Amino acid sequence: MKRDKGYHISLVGSDSLQGEEMKKVLEKKNIPLTEMNFFDPEVDEEYSKLTQFRGEPKVIHHLDENSVFGSDLAFLASDQGISRKYGPIAAQNKIWAIDLLGTFNSEDAIPIVVAGVNDYVLRKVKPGLVANPHPVTIILSHLIHLLIPHYGFKGGVAFICQPVSAFDNPGIEELANQCYDALQGGSIQKNVFKTQIAFNLLSHVASPGEDGFDQMEDQIVAEVRRVLGNPRLPLSLSVIQAPVFFTYSIMIRFELAKKAEPSHLIDLFDASSYFKYSPPSPLCPISAVSVTGKDMIHIGRIKQEQSLPNSFWIWAVADNLTRGSALNAYEVAEEILSFTSS
């Protein structure tokens, strides 16, 4: 698959939040490129839309059924409808395609991959579609995967603060507009969220099932279990909608099978390339604001329960567009290209 000078990569949907972040990651990384192509389904006329990549102007091409032919790998970041249409076209033509939008995450036939955790599955499947997991799946999978070999994992409960960017640009714009309107004493406009999100917390934004959990909460648990290869992994979580623009903030309580101390967990985090531990301080260094745009999963307070010595609370925060999306997709792509270039 590898060309003389590099790879042929395609990005579908360079204007979406995920697409913009994917382009930034590809610009910064050293992956050798013969050709980098951008596609947008809204472009009708060639040369009518341009972007910049590695300091050079690039044409954003019209998207059609032949667009990704000749690509070594394509990132799908436009919208789920486009991914649903063009993803199978790539797979039928044995072209690797990574969907960043959660389009295929519930389909068992399509591998869902967290780089550094279960990327070995890529060597067992034919070229085709790969699902980039939900950002929370990426964070929790890395955390539990780090713990299991050393201390085991008897179970966990996570409370998750979700950013409005989970709803793409409309969510960001609604929070910004509501904050302005609330401070100015104007009427609050509600479109994405059914009630005010500015200066507020919402227990849910989707209709719950009979057990009280909504589809996304169930889906994240299912994804973590698939990634870790344990369909019975004892994990429960609840997603709270927070009035922040970016980053998932997670407070997780878990019980280990073997005895551990907070210092032991800190040593694990310090030794991992995916985590950055910061000791607690009055400045509260690990927050949605401080972690936005960062590449790692940031760990703040670690609290050990005295009544259950093997139980801990951990505060983990990660940007949903960097580590929670584009960086994972890039690292999955690196793994694919590493074994297909020989």
C-alpha angles and dihedrals in degrees: 000000000000116000125218093265103021146295136321107233128181129198117198112199107019093174099061120093091253092044094050091050092046090054091050091051093049090049093053099042125081098233106144111243131196090179137002115195130187126203133190123182090214094061110099103165122053115244091016093113130041138183137181125249125176090343096308132102114251130191117236103220131212113262120237137150092277097048101100096041109121093025120128089208138357131204114213111209107140106093136308094263091057092045090049090054103039101031094072090046089059092046093049089054094046094248118144111239126180115203113210097185106071091249097138102022096115094050111101093203092063116071116239109205138194109192112240093019111060105353088123087083089072091072090057098055135068120251110282142085124003123184120224105216129238110278091247090052089055093050097045094041091055091047097048092039089056093051102043101071092050106034109003123234122253096177147309145212121204133194110201128198108206123207122227089241085077081082092051121232095334090061092049093048093048094053092046093049094045092051090052094045093047093051091046093048093244129139117281116240115213122193111129094032121042092220136026113298098177111102088355144100123221123204090211143353099195133059111271125229126237091282092051096252120114128226095262093052090050091046094053091052090048091050094050090050091050093048093048093042094236115115090185098048105148101237133138129176143177126206119217120192109233130194094243128113102221143011133047113248114201132189106193128183115198139169121222126213093223133046116271141166128217089251090058091055091047089054090053092051093046091052094050124088090212099058138059119194121205120187114240117261138163087266091065092220097191111068142124090267098047095046099046110121094011122130102220139066104256120215121202127165120018113194124187118206113232095205091052106030094190092055123093140180116216130187110214127177129182136167110255094215100044113034091009095056128350099039092049091048090049093050090048088052090050090054092049093049092046094065100031096053096067 
